[in-house]
Amino acid sequence: MGYEKFIQPKDGDKAILIDFGGILDMPDLSSDSLNKMELKKRAYFTLVDNICNSISKAFDACEEKIIIPYVSILYKIKDTKNKYTEDEFISDIVNKIHNPDVVSYVKKWVNENYTETMDEKTNETKKTKKINTELQFTDQHNKILIAISEAIRISCPLVTEYINVYDKPVDETLYRIFSSIVQQYQENVDMLNKIHRFTYSRVVSTQYSDKTIWNLLRNKSKNIDIITQEFVQDIIIGILPKSDEKKNIINLFHVVIKRKLQFEFSKNYKITFKPLNLNQVDSEGLTQNDKFDINISKKNEAISIINRLSVSSLIPKLKEKYNVKFSKQEFIYYRDNIKIHDFQRNVIFNFFAKDIGSFNNIYSASRKDYIKLLIICYKYLKRRNIDLLAKYLIADGEKLQEKRISSRNSKIVDTIETTKIYKDLLNNKYKNIENLINENKVIIKTIGNLSVSKFIELPDYEESKEIKKDGNENINHEICFDLTKMINDYLTFLSII
């Protein structure tokens, strides 16, 4: 039986009416108030024909296996005298609407109509380019996503009507319910996790190229994890329902994420321009440009003070967290002898990144607080037997140089890339940005630069006391670079931070 004529858009595509009285040959059920479902979300108004078509096909294929649960759930929603909890509703959607017969029909329909050749294209790409399999989508993944899209469209009117009747927050509720549907169709693939990893990799790749924007986003309490989750939610509730069996849905993900990033980086910040008169001066002899520079200077100074106070207040907690203690005399020793250099700053920032946050906070810290951070980091590294890196941390970087790294013949490249701990870092901690690390070679360049730079060793506080006790003076020794030890120390450091 063709059910298409019983399933129609209503109210200018803002609702869907399913005439269950006509479908079940029960005239008493042919009531608009009983059978109309509000779509609620504006993005679904343009999908109303696709939604009606998906429901009609499912009704034709599964008949009473889906029609009876559908009408039963709809009338439970309409019966406001008996509360229909969200947990009960989700359970009914997953287990009764997407029962084994419906799941089997949807997967069969996808297989019969699927036309993409993603695996073939991937195999061609592999011949000339390394592919991160963690982020790669196959034909199987694409089929699962298309099946999920069809399943979401089948359920959509019930879900939006439930949200409408019970006045639930729209996007959050859609995401919770549609995520449950995803799990019903994902087979042996954790599809939510795969979508999250894919999205995260696209977002995190912008943290260096768009560093200034990320600083602004942090001021709005947004970071990479928050924005990734927002994008994933939009993909589940906004993009998946738009897919069909003849599209490569991954290409759609690419386009959407790119556009959403552009929105975050531009349209999200309203900018108004006001011309500055460079010639007209006021009674104090200041132009508008002079006043602008003064205001900017004051704001920068205020931000610097706030950052400095923030670091200072954190130090007691950091000493406790890392179980580090030092005396006033020890602090004075390092304060008077430490010379600050870029490698040292990078180590300290990476070490305290999760505790302090912005790199600007390190730069804004007073020398007193900076030395305290350095002592905490140094003592912790020593305790973890990362002693060569610790030695470089307090050494005088007298002559820092950059080394040109050749990916083909460098001993440093070969040694690092064959190290187990390096492979583990790429496969686990950095798997979402593996391509970025391989492309920029940030780890390799850091160690390579150390190999050609001159560092003068500074005895630590305890060693300096022993030297004085013996009546000797500190001798400025150049640290002998040990490639194997430094690789082990630096990679171990990256793995524990």
Secondary structure by P-SEA (a helix, b strand, c coil): ccccccccccccccccccccccccccccccccccccccccccccccaaaaaaaaaaaaaaacccccaaaaaaaaaaaacccccccaaaaaaaaacccccaaaaaaaaaaaaacccccaaaaaaaaaacccccccccccaaaaaaaaaaaaaaaaaaaaaaaaaaaaccccaaaaaaaaaaaaaacccccaaaaaaaaaaaaaaacccccaaaaaaaaaaacccaaaaaaaaaaaaacccccccccccaaaaaaaaaaaaaaaaaacccbbbbbbbbbccccccccccaaaaaaaaaaaaaaaaaaaaaaaaaaaaaaaaaaacccccaaaaaaaaacccccaaaaaaaaaaaccccccaaaaaaccaaaaaaaaaaaaaaaaaacccaaaaaaaccccbbbbbbccccccaaaaaaaacaaaaaaaacccccaaaaaaaaaaaaaaaaaaaabbbbbbbcaaaaaaaaaaccccccccccccaaaaaaaaaaaaaac
